[in-house]
C-alpha cells in the first residue's frame, strides 16, 4: 500500500490546512489568478486649498474601478470553491 500525504487536509474539526503546493478547487478547476493591482493616482501638489484637475479626478475614478474589479474577482473565486456562499 502506498503512502499518500494530502496537501489540503483538516487539522482537527475546525482548521483547514493548505500546505505548500496544495490547492482548493471547484470540481477540479482552480480559480484564475488575480494579478497584482497597481494604483496610478498621483495627487502631488494637491492640497485642501486647491481643486484637483479633471485628469487627477479621472485617475482616481479609474483606480477605484480597478479595485472593484479585483475585489469582485477575489469574491467570485472564493464563491467558486465554496469558501463563501453565493
DSSP file (Angstrom, degrees, kcal/mol; ACC not computed):
  #  RESIDUE AA STRUCTURE BP1 BP2  ACC     N-H-->O    O-->H-N    N-H-->O    O-->H-N    TCO  KAPPA ALPHA  PHI   PSI    X-CA   Y-CA   Z-CA
    1    1 A X              0   0    0      0, 0.0     2,-0.2     0, 0.0     0, 0.0   0.000 360.0 360.0 360.0 132.0    0.0    0.0    0.0
    2    2 A X        -     0   0    0      1,-0.1     2,-0.4     0, 0.0     0, 0.0  -0.505 360.0-118.6 -84.8 153.5    1.4    3.4   -0.9
    3    3 A X        -     0   0    0     -2,-0.2     2,-0.5     2,-0.0    -1,-0.1  -0.749  26.8-164.3 -91.2 136.6    1.6    6.3    1.4
    4    4 A X        -     0   0    0     -2,-0.4     2,-0.6     2,-0.0     0, 0.0  -0.985   6.9-165.2-125.5 125.2   -0.4    9.5    0.4
    5    5 A X        -     0   0    0     -2,-0.5     2,-0.2     2,-0.0    -2,-0.0  -0.920  17.4-144.2-111.7 107.3    0.2   12.9    2.0
    6    6 A X        -     0   0    0     -2,-0.6     3,-0.1     1,-0.1    16,-0.1  -0.460   6.4-154.7 -71.1 138.0   -2.6   15.3    1.3
    7    7 A X  S    S+     0   0    0      1,-0.2    12,-3.7    -2,-0.2     2,-0.5   0.661  88.9  46.8 -85.3 -18.3   -1.6   18.9    0.8
    8    8 A X  E    S+A   18   0A   0     10,-0.2     2,-0.3    15,-0.1    10,-0.2  -0.984  80.0 137.5-124.0 118.7   -5.1   20.1    1.8
    9    9 A X  E     -A   17   0A   0      8,-2.2     8,-3.4    -2,-0.5     2,-0.4  -0.976  52.7 -98.1-155.0 163.7   -6.5   18.4    4.9
   10   10 A X  E     -A   16   0A   0     -2,-0.3     2,-0.6     6,-0.2     6,-0.2  -0.721  22.1-161.1 -86.7 136.3   -8.4   19.1    8.1
   11   11 A X  S    S-     0   0    0      4,-3.4     3,-0.3    -2,-0.4     2,-0.1  -0.796  72.3 -31.9-115.2  84.5   -6.3   19.5   11.3
   12   12 A X  S >  S-     0   0    0     -2,-0.6     3,-0.5     1,-0.2    -1,-0.2  -0.351  98.2 -58.4  88.5-178.8   -9.0   18.9   13.8
   13   13 A X  T 3  S+     0   0    0      1,-0.2    -1,-0.2    -2,-0.1     3,-0.0   0.685 132.1  34.6 -74.8 -17.1  -12.6   19.8   13.5
   14   14 A X  T 3  S+     0   0    0     -3,-0.3     2,-0.5     1,-0.1    -1,-0.2   0.308  99.6  78.6-123.5   9.6  -12.2   23.5   12.9
   15   15 A X    <   -     0   0    0     -3,-0.5    -4,-3.4    -4,-0.1     2,-0.5  -0.958  51.4-163.0-132.3 119.6   -9.0   24.0   10.9
   16   16 A X  E     -A   10   0A   0     -2,-0.5     2,-0.5    -6,-0.2    -6,-0.2  -0.857  15.2-157.6 -95.2 127.2   -8.4   23.5    7.2
   17   17 A X  E     -A    9   0A   0     -8,-3.4    -8,-2.2    -2,-0.5     2,-0.6  -0.919  11.3-172.0-109.9 127.8   -4.7   23.3    6.3
   18   18 A X  E     -A    8   0A   0     -2,-0.5   -10,-0.2   -10,-0.2     3,-0.1  -0.936  17.5-159.3-117.0 105.2   -3.4   24.1    2.8
   19   19 A X    >   -     0   0    0    -12,-3.7     3,-2.9    -2,-0.6   -12,-0.1  -0.299  40.0 -65.6 -79.8 166.8    0.3   23.1    2.6
   20   20 A X  T 3  S+     0   0    0      1,-0.3    -1,-0.2    -2,-0.1     3,-0.1  -0.278 127.9  19.2 -52.6 127.9    2.7   24.4    0.1
   21   21 A X  T 3  S+     0   0    0      1,-0.3    -1,-0.3    -3,-0.1     2,-0.1   0.296  97.7 125.8  90.8  -9.4    1.7   23.2   -3.3
   22   22 A X    <   -     0   0    0     -3,-2.9     2,-0.3   -15,-0.3    -1,-0.3  -0.458  40.8-162.7 -81.1 156.4   -1.9   22.4   -2.2
   23   23 A X        -     0   0    0     -2,-0.1     2,-0.6    -3,-0.1   -16,-0.1  -0.993  18.3-145.4-139.2 144.3   -4.9   23.8   -4.0
   24   24 A X        +     0   0    0     -2,-0.3     7,-0.4    -6,-0.1     2,-0.3  -0.963  35.8 176.5-105.0 123.2   -8.5   24.3   -3.2
   25   25 A X        -     0   0    0     -2,-0.6     2,-0.6     5,-0.1     5,-0.2  -0.829  34.6-126.0-126.9 162.1  -10.5   23.8   -6.4
   26   26 A X  B >  S-B   29   0B   0      3,-2.1     3,-2.0    -2,-0.3    55,-0.1  -0.955  96.1 -21.7-106.2 115.8  -14.1   23.7   -7.6
   27   27 A X  T 3  S-     0   0    0     -2,-0.6    -1,-0.2     1,-0.3     3,-0.1   0.850 128.0 -52.5  52.3  38.7  -14.8   20.4   -9.4
   28   28 A X  T 3  S+     0   0    0      1,-0.2     2,-0.6    -3,-0.0    -1,-0.3   0.453 114.8 114.3  82.3   0.9  -11.0   20.1  -10.1
   29   29 A X  B <   -B   26   0B   0     -3,-2.0    -3,-2.1     3,-0.0     2,-0.2  -0.920  58.0-143.0-110.9 121.0  -10.6   23.6  -11.6
   30   30 A X        -     0   0    0     -2,-0.6    -5,-0.1    -5,-0.2     3,-0.1  -0.570  29.9-103.9 -78.5 142.3   -8.5   26.1   -9.7
   31   31 A X        -     0   0    0     -7,-0.4    -1,-0.1    -2,-0.2     3,-0.1  -0.291  44.7 -95.4 -61.8 149.2   -9.7   29.7   -9.8
   32   32 A X        -     0   0    0      1,-0.1    -1,-0.1    41,-0.1     2,-0.1  -0.302  45.5 -98.7 -63.9 149.9   -7.8   32.0  -12.2
   33   33 A X        -     0   0    0     -3,-0.1     2,-0.7     1,-0.1    -1,-0.1  -0.409  26.6-138.3 -67.7 145.3   -5.1   34.1  -10.7
   34   34 A X        -     0   0    0     -2,-0.1     3,-0.1    -3,-0.1    -1,-0.1  -0.940  25.3-134.3-105.2 112.9   -5.9   37.7   -9.8
   35   35 A X        -     0   0    0     -2,-0.7     0, 0.0     1,-0.1     0, 0.0  -0.239  32.9 -81.6 -69.0 156.0   -2.9   39.8  -10.9
   36   36 A X        -     0   0    0      1,-0.1     2,-0.4    34,-0.0    -1,-0.1  -0.206  45.4-121.4 -56.6 144.1   -1.5   42.5   -8.6
   37   37 A X        -     0   0    0     -3,-0.1     2,-0.5    30,-0.0    -1,-0.1  -0.730  20.6-157.1 -90.3 135.6   -3.3   45.8   -8.5
   38   38 A X        -     0   0    0     -2,-0.4     2,-0.5    25,-0.0    28,-0.1  -0.967   3.3-153.6-114.9 123.0   -1.4   48.9   -9.5
   39   39 A X        +     0   0    0     -2,-0.5    21,-0.1     1,-0.1    -2,-0.0  -0.841  15.2 176.9 -94.0 126.6   -2.6   52.3   -8.2
   40   40 A X        +     0   0    0     -2,-0.5    -1,-0.1    19,-0.2     2,-0.1   0.383  31.1 129.1-112.8   2.7   -1.5   55.1  -10.6
   41   41 A X        -     0   0    0     18,-0.2     2,-0.5    19,-0.1    15,-0.1  -0.374  36.7-167.8 -62.8 133.0   -3.2   58.1   -9.0
   42   42 A X        +     0   0    0     -2,-0.1    17,-0.1     1,-0.1    18,-0.1  -0.938  17.0 169.9-125.8 107.9   -0.7   61.0   -8.4
   43   43 A X    >   +     0   0    0     -2,-0.5     3,-2.3     3,-0.1     2,-0.1   0.023  22.3 152.9-105.3  26.5   -2.0   63.8   -6.2
   44   44 A X  T 3  S+     0   0    0      1,-0.3     3,-0.1     3,-0.0    -2,-0.1  -0.361  71.8  14.7 -56.4 128.2    1.3   65.5   -5.9
   45   45 A X  T 3  S+     0   0    0      1,-0.3     2,-0.5    -2,-0.1    -1,-0.3   0.332  94.4 123.3  88.6  -7.3    0.7   69.2   -5.3
   46   46 A X    <   +     0   0    0     -3,-2.3    -1,-0.3     2,-0.0     2,-0.2  -0.772  33.2 163.6 -89.6 125.8   -3.0   68.8   -4.4
   47   47 A X    >   -     0   0    0     -2,-0.5     3,-1.7    -3,-0.1    -3,-0.0  -0.725  54.9 -85.9-129.7-176.8   -3.8   70.2   -1.0
   48   48 A X  T 3  S+     0   0    0      1,-0.3    -2,-0.0    -2,-0.2     3,-0.0   0.694 125.9  50.8 -67.8 -17.8   -7.0   71.2    0.8
   49   49 A X  T 3  S+     0   0    0      2,-0.1     2,-0.4     1,-0.0    -1,-0.3   0.372 102.9  70.8 -98.5   4.1   -7.0   74.7   -0.7
   50   50 A X  S <  S-     0   0    0     -3,-1.7     2,-0.2     0, 0.0    -3,-0.1  -0.973  76.6-129.5-126.9 133.4   -6.5   73.5   -4.3
   51   51 A X        -     0   0    0     -2,-0.4     2,-0.1    -5,-0.1    -4,-0.1  -0.553  30.9-119.1 -73.8 142.5   -9.0   71.8   -6.6
   52   52 A X        -     0   0    0     -2,-0.2    -1,-0.1     1,-0.1     2,-0.1  -0.436  32.6-103.3 -76.3 159.4   -7.7   68.7   -8.3
   53   53 A X     >  -     0   0    0     -2,-0.1     4,-2.4     1,-0.1     5,-0.2  -0.345  25.9-111.8 -77.7 163.1   -7.5   68.6  -12.0
   54   54 A X  H  > S+     0   0    0      1,-0.2     4,-2.5     2,-0.2     5,-0.1   0.863 120.0  55.0 -61.7 -35.5  -10.0   66.7  -14.1
   55   55 A X  H  > S+     0   0    0      2,-0.2     4,-2.1     1,-0.2    -1,-0.2   0.909 108.2  47.6 -65.2 -41.9   -7.2   64.3  -15.1
   56   56 A X  H  > S+     0   0    0      2,-0.2     4,-2.0     1,-0.2    -2,-0.2   0.915 113.1  48.1 -65.9 -41.8   -6.4   63.6  -11.4
   57   57 A X  H  X S+     0   0    0     -4,-2.4     4,-2.2     1,-0.2    -2,-0.2   0.898 111.1  51.6 -64.3 -40.0  -10.1   63.0  -10.6
   58   58 A X  H  X S+     0   0    0     -4,-2.5     4,-2.2     1,-0.2    -1,-0.2   0.872 108.2  51.5 -63.4 -37.5  -10.4   60.7  -13.6
   59   59 A X  H  X S+     0   0    0     -4,-2.1     4,-2.6     2,-0.2   -19,-0.2   0.882 108.0  51.7 -69.0 -37.5   -7.4   58.7  -12.5
   60   60 A X  H  X S+     0   0    0     -4,-2.0     4,-2.5     2,-0.2    -2,-0.2   0.929 110.2  49.7 -61.8 -44.0   -8.9   58.3   -9.0
   61   61 A X  H  X S+     0   0    0     -4,-2.2     4,-2.0     1,-0.2    -2,-0.2   0.911 111.6  48.2 -60.6 -42.8  -12.1   57.0  -10.7
   62   62 A X  H  X S+     0   0    0     -4,-2.2     4,-2.1     2,-0.2    -2,-0.2   0.902 111.6  49.9 -65.3 -41.2  -10.1   54.6  -12.8
   63   63 A X  H  X S+     0   0    0     -4,-2.6     4,-2.2     2,-0.2    -2,-0.2   0.903 110.3  50.0 -64.4 -41.4   -8.2   53.3   -9.8
   64   64 A X  H  X S+     0   0    0     -4,-2.5     4,-2.3     1,-0.2    -1,-0.2   0.885 110.1  50.8 -65.0 -37.9  -11.4   52.8   -7.8
   65   65 A X  H  X S+     0   0    0     -4,-2.0     4,-2.3     2,-0.2    -1,-0.2   0.891 109.7  50.6 -65.1 -38.8  -12.9   50.8  -10.7
   66   66 A X  H  X S+     0   0    0     -4,-2.1     4,-2.4     2,-0.2    -2,-0.2   0.894 109.6  50.6 -65.7 -39.6   -9.8   48.7  -10.9
   67   67 A X  H  X S+     0   0    0     -4,-2.2     4,-2.7     2,-0.2     5,-0.2   0.926 110.6  49.2 -62.5 -44.9  -10.0   48.0   -7.2
   68   68 A X  H  X S+     0   0    0     -4,-2.3     4,-2.5     1,-0.2    -2,-0.2   0.906 110.6  50.6 -62.1 -42.1  -13.7   47.0   -7.5
   69   69 A X  H  X S+     0   0    0     -4,-2.3     4,-1.9     2,-0.2    -1,-0.2   0.927 112.9  45.4 -62.1 -45.9  -12.9   44.7  -10.5
   70   70 A X  H  X S+     0   0    0     -4,-2.4     4,-2.1     2,-0.2    -2,-0.2   0.920 113.4  49.6 -64.5 -44.3  -10.1   42.9   -8.5
   71   71 A X  H  X S+     0   0    0     -4,-2.7     4,-2.5     1,-0.2    -2,-0.2   0.907 110.1  50.7 -63.2 -41.8  -12.2   42.6   -5.4
   72   72 A X  H  X S+     0   0    0     -4,-2.5     4,-2.4     1,-0.2    -1,-0.2   0.869 108.9  52.4 -63.6 -36.3  -15.1   41.1   -7.4
   73   73 A X  H  X S+     0   0    0     -4,-1.9     4,-2.1     2,-0.2    -2,-0.2   0.898 110.3  48.1 -65.8 -40.0  -12.7   38.6   -8.9
   74   74 A X  H  X S+     0   0    0     -4,-2.1     4,-2.3     2,-0.2    -2,-0.2   0.928 112.2  48.6 -65.2 -45.4  -11.5   37.5   -5.5
   75   75 A X  H  X S+     0   0    0     -4,-2.5     4,-2.4     1,-0.2     5,-0.2   0.921 111.5  50.0 -60.7 -44.5  -15.0   37.2   -4.2
   76   76 A X  H  X S+     0   0    0     -4,-2.4     4,-2.5     1,-0.2    -1,-0.2   0.890 110.3  50.6 -62.5 -39.8  -16.0   35.1   -7.3
   77   77 A X  H  X S+     0   0    0     -4,-2.1     4,-1.2     2,-0.2    -1,-0.2   0.914 111.2  47.8 -65.0 -42.3  -13.0   32.8   -6.8
   78   78 A X  H  <>S+     0   0    0     -4,-2.3     5,-2.2     1,-0.2     6,-1.4   0.877 114.1  47.0 -66.3 -37.5  -13.9   32.3   -3.1
   79   79 A X  H ><5S+     0   0    0     -4,-2.4     3,-1.3     4,-0.2    -2,-0.2   0.885 106.2  60.3 -67.9 -38.0  -17.5   31.6   -4.0
   80   80 A X  H 3<5S+     0   0    0     -4,-2.5    -1,-0.2     1,-0.3    -2,-0.2   0.786 109.8  40.1 -62.2 -29.7  -16.4   29.2   -6.8
   81   81 A X  T 3<5S-     0   0    0     -4,-1.2    -1,-0.3    -3,-0.2    -2,-0.2   0.327 118.5-108.2-102.9   6.8  -14.6   26.9   -4.4
   82   82 A X  T < 5S+     0   0    0     -3,-1.3    -3,-0.2     2,-0.3    -2,-0.1   0.601  86.4 119.1  83.8  10.6  -17.3   27.1   -1.7
   83   83 A X  S   <S+     0   0    0     -5,-2.2     2,-0.4    -6,-0.2    -4,-0.2   0.870  82.1  33.4 -76.0 -35.9  -15.4   29.3    0.8
   84   84 A X  S    S-     0   0    0     -6,-1.4    -2,-0.3    -9,-0.2     2,-0.2  -0.922  92.4-114.4-115.1 145.2  -18.0   32.0    0.5
   85   85 A X              0   0    0     -2,-0.4    -6,-0.1     1,-0.1    -5,-0.1  -0.497 360.0 360.0 -72.4 146.3  -21.7   31.4   -0.1
   86   86 A X              0   0    0     -7,-0.2    -1,-0.1    -2,-0.2    -7,-0.1   0.460 360.0 360.0 -82.8 360.0  -23.0   32.7   -3.4
